[in-house]
Amino acid sequence: MTTTTTAAVVHEPQGQFTFETIELDDLRSNEILVRNQASGICHTDFVAQNLMKLPIVLGHEGAGIVEAVGSGVSRVKPGDRVIISYPWCGTCHGCLEGQPYFCDHHIPLGFGGTRLDGSHTIKLGGKKISGAFFQQSSFANHSITVERNVVPVTSNHAAERLAAIPCGVQTGAGSILNTFKVGPRDGLAVFGAGAVGLSAIMAGKLVGAWPLIAIDVVEERLNLALELGATHVFNAKDGRVAERIKEIAPHGVRYTLETSGNEQALNDAIDCLATGGECGMVIAPHFGEKYPFSPTQVFKRAANLRGIIQGSSVPNTFLPTLLELNQQGRFPFERLITVYDFQDINKAVADTKAGKAIKPVLKIS
């Protein structure tokens, strides 16, 4: 049975969202209908508008209540609270090895605008439009998602907190805890103090990284980084970032995480590495374009430069861990959140682009 619901639809790149009635497709056997209570807003929601066919229903950090399930669903039932995280196929080598963040199909599942088989989940005015964004499209009162995508929730966290963590926060914290496996006294420099970067700072504090350095161009965010555990902060506007880091760590730091998408930041993140160090990228500058850096800087340090997807996280185990740490007061990600009513989505987007909101979350119902 099809479901009619309300969604925020965008019709042109970086255009205004408009609230429109959409029709959701019948559930497949492995699918779930979720009544969204909240959804995070992420930089990826902006990038996608330049990559995907429009109009589209975006949103990829949903949290809500299961309303219906397909005949093959066994992990959740109607009435269960869930977080909707990133999609994975379940059949490729990475998925079968327990590493869904290495899924061969993560691009078409995330950015294809359809199910993996090419079928659409959303109609607008009787016409098929792009949806299934990260196999959820959570900027809507209801979403169709896949059983693999959802993380059952047993804690009493508000939906607005649940929706803050399944992408950026997971990526930042996971990069430190899962990808790098940072240990006590390991030097860590985080470039960019947004939701991803500040989550990395909180994770670095959790494991005792030192020095724990945050780099940004906004003083307010650098001050927040100090409050969240950074031992040192640098404003990149002042220049000489790599040199200043080496004044603290003369041999360089073991790990750097580049979260800003800035070309100079990537070069600085490589230049301040210790011999044998590792630089992780969670975003590419000017997505799809080439950008300059010196391979010599990587080679002479015997360094590793790697891309990181979703913080090498398995959501069904990692997100509950983050929620438990939050309950213990050891991972206070709520300090990043600004909550907006769903009807104020355009204000939330504007505030995010202006740097006024670090982790905007829409309160949907």
C-alpha positions in Angstrom: 0.0 0.0 0.0 1.4 3.4 -1.0 1.8 6.2 1.6 1.1 9.9 1.1 3.2 12.2 3.2 4.8 15.7 3.3 8.4 16.3 2.3 10.8 19.2 1.8 11.6 19.2 -1.9 14.4 21.1 -3.7 13.9 21.8 -7.4 17.2 23.6 -8.3 20.8 23.5 -7.1 21.1 25.4 -3.8 17.5 26.5 -4.2 14.8 26.9 -1.5 13.1 23.8 -0.1 9.3 23.7 -0.6 6.9 21.6 1.3 4.9 19.3 -1.0 2.8 16.2 -0.9 4.7 13.1 -2.1 3.7 9.5 -2.6 5.9 6.7 -1.3 6.2 3.4 -3.1 4.9 0.1 -1.7 7.4 -1.5 0.7 9.6 -4.3 -0.6 10.2 -7.3 1.6 13.4 -5.9 3.2 12.1 -2.4 3.6 10.7 -0.3 6.5 8.4 2.7 6.7 9.7 5.1 9.3 7.8 8.1 10.7 10.6 10.6 11.0 10.8 12.5 14.3 14.0 14.4 13.4 16.7 14.6 10.8 20.1 16.1 10.8 21.4 18.4 8.1 24.8 17.8 6.7 27.2 19.3 4.1 26.5 16.3 1.9 22.9 17.5 1.5 24.3 20.6 -0.2 26.8 18.8 -2.3 24.2 16.4 -3.6 22.2 19.2 -5.1 24.9 19.7 -7.7 25.4 16.0 -8.4 21.9 14.5 -8.6 18.9 14.8 -10.8 16.4 17.3 -9.4 13.8 17.7 -8.0 14.8 15.6 -5.0 14.0 14.8 -1.4 17.2 14.9 0.5 18.1 14.1 4.2 20.3 11.2 5.3 20.3 11.4 9.1 16.9 10.3 10.1 15.5 9.2 13.5 12.0 8.1 14.2 9.4 5.4 14.8 8.9 2.3 12.7 5.4 2.3 11.3 5.4 -0.7 8.9 7.8 -3.4 7.8 8.2 -5.7 4.8 7.5 -9.4 5.0 11.2 -10.3 5.3 12.1 -7.8 8.1 13.0 -9.4 11.4 15.3 -7.0 13.3 12.6 -4.3 14.1 8.8 -4.1 14.4 6.2 -1.3 14.3 6.6 1.0 17.3 10.4 0.6 17.6 12.6 3.6 17.7 15.4 3.7 15.2 18.2 5.8 13.8 18.7 5.6 10.0 22.3 5.5 9.0 24.2 4.9 5.8 23.3 2.3 3.2 25.2 -0.8 2.2 24.4 -3.7 -0.2 25.1 -6.6 2.1 26.5 -8.8 -0.7 29.9 -7.4 -1.8 33.3 -8.3 -0.4 33.4 -5.4 2.0 30.0 -6.0 3.4 30.6 -9.7 3.7 33.8 -9.0 5.6 31.9 -6.9 8.1 33.2 -3.6 6.7 30.0 -2.0 5.2 31.8 1.3 4.9 33.8 -0.4 2.1 30.6 -1.3 0.2 31.2 -1.4 -3.6 27.8 0.2 -4.1 28.0 3.0 -1.6 27.9 5.7 -4.3 24.8 4.5 -6.2 23.1 3.6 -2.9 23.8 7.1 -1.6 23.6 9.3 -4.6 21.7 7.3 -7.3 18.3 8.8 -6.4 16.7 5.3 -6.6 16.9 1.8 -5.2 19.9 -0.1 -6.3 17.8 -1.8 -9.0 16.9 1.6 -10.4 13.3 1.7 -9.2 12.0 4.9 -7.6 10.6 5.3 -4.1 9.0 8.7 -4.5 6.5 10.3 -6.8 5.6 14.0 -6.9 2.4 14.9 -8.7 2.3 11.4 -10.2 5.8 11.7 -11.6 8.8 9.8 -10.4 11.5 12.0 -8.8 14.8 11.5 -7.1 14.7 10.1 -3.6 16.2 7.1 -1.8 19.0 9.5 -0.8 21.3 7.3 1.3 18.2 5.0 0.9 16.1 7.2 3.2 15.4 10.8 2.1 14.6 11.9 5.6 13.6 15.5 4.9 10.0 14.2 5.1 7.4 13.1 7.6 7.9 9.5 6.4 10.8 7.6 4.8 11.2 4.2 3.1 14.5 2.6 4.2 16.1 -0.8 4.2 16.4 -3.0 7.2 20.2 -2.9 7.1 20.2 0.9 7.4 18.4 1.1 10.7 19.9 1.0 14.2 17.4 0.1 16.9 17.5 2.5 19.9 16.9 1.4 23.5 18.2 4.6 25.2 16.0 7.5 26.2 17.8 10.0 24.1 15.5 12.6 22.4 15.1 12.1 18.6 16.9 15.4 18.0 20.1 13.9 19.6 19.7 10.6 17.7 19.5 12.4 14.4 22.7 14.3 15.1 25.0 11.4 15.0 24.6 8.9 12.0 26.8 10.8 9.5 29.1 13.6 10.5 29.4 12.8 14.2 29.9 9.1 13.4 32.5 10.0 10.8 34.5 12.3 13.1 34.5 10.1 16.1 35.0 6.9 14.1 38.0 8.3 12.2 39.8 8.6 15.5 38.5 5.5 17.3 38.1 3.0 14.4 40.2 4.1 11.5 43.3 5.5 13.2 42.8 3.8 16.6 44.5 6.7 18.3 46.0 5.9 21.7 47.2 7.8 24.7 49.9 10.4 23.9 49.4 10.0 20.2 49.6 13.5 18.6 46.5 14.4 16.6 45.7 17.6 14.6 42.2 18.1 13.3 41.7 20.6 10.5 38.2 22.1 10.5 36.1 22.5 13.7 32.7 21.7 12.3 30.5 18.7 13.4 33.0 16.2 12.0 36.1 17.9 13.4 34.7 18.6 16.8 33.5 15.1 17.1 37.1 14.0 16.3 38.3 16.3 19.1 35.9 14.8 21.6 37.0 11.3 20.6 40.7 12.4 20.8 40.1 13.6 24.4 38.4 10.3 25.2 41.5 8.3 24.3 44.1 10.7 25.7 45.6 12.1 22.5 48.3 14.7 23.1 48.8 17.1 21.7 45.2 17.4 20.5 45.1 20.3 18.1 42.2 22.0 16.4 42.6 24.3 13.4 39.9 26.5 12.0 39.3 30.1 10.9 36.4 30.9 13.3 37.4 31.9 16.8 34.1 30.8 18.4 34.6 27.3 17.1 38.2 27.2 18.3 37.0 28.3 21.7 34.5 25.4 21.7 37.2 23.0 20.6 39.1 24.0 23.8 36.1 23.4 25.9 35.6 20.0 24.3 39.1 18.8 25.0 41.6 20.3 22.5 45.0 21.1 24.1 45.9 23.7 21.5 44.1 25.6 18.8 45.3 27.6 15.8 43.5 30.1 13.6 44.5 29.2 10.0 44.1 32.9 9.0 47.3 33.5 10.9 49.3 31.2 8.5 52.2 29.0 9.3 50.0 26.2 10.6 52.3 23.3 10.0 55.2 25.3 11.5 53.2 26.2 14.6 52.2 22.6 15.1 55.9 21.6 15.0 56.7 24.1 17.7 54.5 22.0 20.0 55.4 18.6 18.4 59.0 19.0 17.0 58.9 15.6 15.2 55.4 16.2 13.9 52.1 14.5 15.0 51.2 10.9 14.3 47.7 11.6 12.9 46.0 14.4 11.1 42.3 14.5 10.0 41.3 16.9 7.2 37.6 17.7 7.5 37.4 21.2 5.8 37.8 20.4 2.1 40.4 23.2 1.9 43.4 22.6 -0.3 45.8 24.5 1.9 44.5 22.6 4.9 45.3 19.3 3.2 48.8 20.4 2.5 49.3 21.5 6.1 47.9 18.3 7.3 50.5 16.4 5.4 53.4 18.8 6.2 52.9 18.5 10.0 53.0 14.7 10.1 55.7 12.7 11.9 57.6 10.1 10.0 55.3 7.2 9.5 52.3 9.3 10.3 48.8 9.1 8.7 46.6 11.8 7.2 42.9 11.0 6.7 40.6 12.9 4.4 36.8 12.8 5.0 36.0 15.3 2.2 37.7 16.1 -1.1 38.3 19.8 -2.0 36.1 20.8 -4.9 34.5 17.4 -5.2 35.5 15.7 -8.4 38.3 18.2 -9.3 42.0 17.8 -9.1 44.0 19.8 -6.6 47.7 20.3 -5.9 49.8 18.7 -3.2 53.3 17.4 -3.3 53.7 13.6 -3.3 57.2 14.2 -2.1 55.8 15.4 1.2 54.1 12.0 1.6 57.1 10.0 0.4 59.8 11.6 2.5 57.7 11.0 5.7 56.9 7.4 4.7 53.4 8.7 5.5 49.9 7.3 4.6 47.3 9.5 2.9 43.9 7.8 3.0 40.2 8.6 2.4 37.9 7.7 5.2 34.2 6.8 4.7 31.8 7.0 7.7 34.7 6.8 10.1 35.1 3.1 9.3 32.1 2.6 11.5 29.6 -0.2 11.7 26.5 1.7 12.8 24.7 -1.1 14.7 27.6 -1.3 17.2 29.2 2.1 17.0 26.2 4.4 17.3 25.0 2.7 20.5 28.5 3.1 21.9 28.4 6.9 21.2 25.0 7.1 22.9 26.3 5.3 25.9 29.4 7.6 26.1 27.1 10.5 25.8 24.9 9.3 28.7 28.1 9.0 30.8 29.0 12.6 30.0 32.2 11.6 28.1 31.1 12.4 24.6 28.9 15.6 24.8 27.9 15.9 21.2 24.7 17.7 22.2 26.9 20.9 22.5 27.1 20.9 18.7 23.4 20.8 18.0 21.0 23.6 17.0 17.4 22.4 16.7 15.0 23.9 14.1 11.4 23.2 13.4 10.9 21.3 10.2 9.1 24.3 8.6 12.2 26.4 9.2 14.4 24.2 7.1 15.5 27.1 4.8 16.6 29.1 7.8 18.5 26.0 9.1 20.3 25.7 5.7 21.1 29.4 5.6 22.5 29.4 9.1 24.6 26.3 8.3 26.1 27.9 5.2 26.8 31.1 7.2 28.6 29.1 9.9 26.0 30.0 12.5 25.0 26.3 13.2 27.5 23.5 13.7 25.1 20.6 13.7 21.6 21.6 12.7 18.8 19.2 13.4 15.2 19.4 12.1 12.5 18.6 14.6 9.9 16.9 12.3 7.3 15.5 14.6 
